[in-house]
């Protein structure tokens, strides 16, 4: 199935279906790429992963929707 980068940020993996974890991982990787966040930027990656997990808990489990929400929030002024 491939590498699931979001897994290391999940405290309760049982809370999500495998398909949701796949979508979350895709959204996470795509968001980090779009924001030019590298693997060495641990804090920034944690922030993105946490936001994706929070959104997924509300029922958003589509990779594109998750990525787009995170990018919109990240790029919006406070």
N, C-alpha and C positions, 0 to 999 in steps of 0.2 A: 504493500500500500504506500510505502514511502515515508519520509520523515515528517513528523507532526510537530513543528516547532512550538505550537501553543501548549502542548502537553506539559512542558516544564513549568508553566504558569498556573496550571489547573490544580487546585487543592482537592477538589472532589470530581474526579473524572467520571464517576458513575452518574453524575447529574446530567450528562449529555450523551446523546446517541452518537455512535461512531460517525455518522454522516455529518452531524453538527460539528464535531471536532475537526473533521476534514475541512468543512466550510470556514470555520474559525481560523484554522491554520492558513488557508489560502488568503483570507482577508488580512491576517496578520502580516504575512510575507509581502503581499501587494501594498499594504499601507506603509510598511517600513521602506519598501523600495521607492514608492512615490514621494515619501518624505525624506529620502536619502539618509535613513537611519541605518547605520552599519551594525554589524554583530558586536562590535566592541562598545557600543553605546547602550550599556545594560539598563540604565535608568529609563531612558527614552523607550526602549523596547518593552520594559515592564509596564510603563504607562499605557502604551498602545495595546498590549496584550490584556491588561486589566480592563480597559474600556471595551474591547471586543467581547470579553467574557461577560461583562455587565450587560451589554446589549443582548448577547445571546440568552442570558437568563430571562430577559423580558420577552423572548420568543423570536427574536431576529436571528435566523440561522441560515440566511442566504449570504454567500461569500461576497457578492457584489454589493448588496445592501449594507453589510457590516463595514466593508472597506469604505464605501461612499460616505456613510455616517461619520466614521472616524476622521476621514479626510476633511469633511465639511466642518466638523467641530474643531479640528486642529488648526484649520486655516482661517476660521472666523475670529474676528476681534472679540475680546472678552466682554 
